[in-house]
Amino acid sequence: VNAMVAGRKVDIIIAFCSIGNFTDATETLKEEVMQFVNQIGEIVHGCVDDYMGAPNKNIGDCFLLVWRLSGIEPEKQKKLADMA
């Protein structure tokens, strides 16, 4: 792997999504909290995928989501931006 390979500029939308009142959910759900987070993650990932995005990273109760705009026609870019 050559770490010095030149990069390229791309236009993207980055979204950060977190589960509201997660501390309360943790106290209520206790051992089942990860099942809850996984169910929410499945919904979030599915929605992002449906709108041509990519879930980038899950961190506890948070999700980092990305939509690539480079190479997409301007009307679709606007729709993606409105959706995000």
Backbone hydrogen bonds, N-H to C=O, Kabsch-Sander energy under -0.5 kcal/mol:
donor,donor_aa,acceptor,acceptor_aa,energy
3,A,1,V,-0.8
5,V,2,N,-1.3
13,I,67,W,-2.8
15,A,65,L,-2.9
17,C,63,F,-2.7
19,I,61,D,-2.1
20,G,18,S,-0.5
22,F,19,I,-0.9
25,A,21,N,-2.1
26,T,22,F,-2.7
27,E,23,T,-2.2
28,T,24,D,-2.0
29,L,25,A,-3.3
30,K,26,T,-2.1
32,E,29,L,-2.3
33,V,30,K,-1.6
36,F,32,E,-1.8
37,V,33,V,-2.5
38,N,34,M,-2.6
39,Q,35,Q,-2.0
40,I,36,F,-2.3
41,G,37,V,-2.9
42,E,38,N,-2.1
43,I,39,Q,-1.6
44,V,40,I,-2.9
45,H,41,G,-3.0
46,G,42,E,-1.9
47,C,43,I,-2.4
48,V,44,V,-2.5
49,D,45,H,-2.5
50,D,46,G,-2.4
51,Y,47,C,-1.2
52,M,49,D,-1.7
53,G,48,V,-2.8
54,A,66,V,-2.9
56,N,64,L,-3.1
57,K,64,L,-1.5
59,I,62,C,-2.6
62,C,59,I,-1.8
63,F,17,C,-3.0
64,L,57,K,-3.1
65,L,15,A,-3.0
65,L,63,F,-0.5
66,V,54,A,-2.2
67,W,13,I,-2.5
69,L,11,D,-3.4
70,S,11,D,-1.5
72,I,69,L,-2.1
76,K,73,E,-0.7
77,Q,73,E,-2.0
78,K,74,P,-2.2
79,K,75,E,-1.8
80,L,76,K,-2.5
81,A,77,Q,-2.6
82,D,78,K,-2.7
83,M,79,K,-2.3
84,A,80,L,-2.6
